[in-house]
């Protein structure tokens, strides 16, 4: 079934909604941002190659659900459902073509759909790339549901979702998959397949770089493009971003994970362009590549069309979810409001006028952490908050590390795209945690293409004599290059050399692996939060195996990490 979805196609979003349900309120969630780039202008360019990518059977069987179905942002009483319908053969992603098409959904307590709790319908339109969102409410908390979509006599495969526990529920445990940084061209998404196969997840967190913006061969693949992007060029317009999202959604492993559990996603930079900030990006040339405001708006519109994300504020992904009395999860947007990155070593990293969060978001985060009455305060954080000094790495390791982190290759002290480049925001946040005795804050991070287990020090220079304010689990990339890929040496070689040096210069770092690809499984109980790190055998192989590699946990009240040998 999942393999059937793995065909190139195009998106659309619901603009109107009708519903019938057994005491269930059903809403349709449409994109809130206006179209800033007309997809129709790209039709002549896109229709030929993309239509050719459609199997004849898929074209003949339209309407079809070629991009899978998904759910996200679980609430105690509801969940957001998503799909894209391909109503006709020419209605490929980004084309702007295809008729308005009625799409219905069904939600049930069983996979056979004998106990239906909600039914509704909406209209998929070319204006929204034929993507559909349905914000289902009135469901029971902490409950598994099955859902599917239908259009023109065609049913999608069924998918599982799960609601969050009631806000006041005494929850014994939570378990989430954790991933980031999936470069299509660098390999296959086996991490998603292995997480989908577990069958024990309350949901999964994607911490950013769900897609990459580069053209074919433009970003690390160890010199080999395992499978080419679509479109082949760097994505700039609304049509481009829609096509790229559509390409990703044809991946069978990604579809399997979306069909297994609800996703909770935030963006990082590559959903826009490398090292994005509020007014531009390292990988954006103003004028030659259009205006940044138009490109950013196009990227955001496509993201909200193609992702089961429910923004609390239009145009941003920062929001908060709660899972009973056990945990709440604050999700950050560290691209839309940040100041431009500064040169490495510049004193302006300490400038209080510069920000990574923006004033409103930082105040929202601080207030939420202080007001929280849950045992654990999780923070979905796209770039590493723990300070990182490079240390005395040799030149042959320093240069590829600098390339990976976007740093000058001649001596460096910190990574200015991370919180290290915005030290006043970090200082304010950590001081807030300490002064208000806020315990059990755990940052969950991606971006850096390495796995880390960090204590977050108030003062890294005097640590461990000074206190830790929080802990941080950083997951490695699904496929994007890490250090061994850049140096082109066997996996594990760089970690053996670099990890001891990194840890010696950063005493709050309990563990780092610079080389491997994989994913994490976060397991939470009242007594501890634990991250199990898994690695893949080979990102370039579709049948890559998965191996448990390490586990670290923080015991409640400690703000410290310890290694453990019992993965869940």
ABEGO torsion letter per residue (X at the ends): XAAAABBBBBBBBBABBBBBBBGBBBBBBBBABBBABBAAAAAAAAAAAAAAABBAAAAAAOBBBAAEBBBBGBBAABBBBBBBBBABAABBBGAGBEBBBBBBBBBBABAAGABBABBBBBBBBAAAGGBBBBBBBGBBBGBBBBBBBBBGGBBBBBBBBBBBBBAABBBABBBBBBBBGBBAAAEBBAAAAAAAAAGABAEBBBAEGABBABBBGABBAGGBBABBBOBABBBABAAAAAAAAAAAAABAAAAAAAAABBBBBBBBAAABBBGBBAAEBAABBBGAAEBAAAAAAAAAAAAAAABBBBBABBGBABBBBBBEAABBBBBBBAAAABBBBBBBGBAAAABAABBAAEAAAAAAAAAAAAABABABBBBBBABBABBBBAEBBBAAAAAAAAAAAGBBABEBABBAABAAABAAAAAAAAAAAAAAGBBGBBBBBBGAGBBBBBBBBABAAAOAABBBABBBBBBBBAABBBAAAAAGBBBGAAAAAAAAAAAAABAABABBBAABBEBBBBBBBAABBBBBBBBBABAABAABBBBBABBBBBBBGAGBBBBBABBX
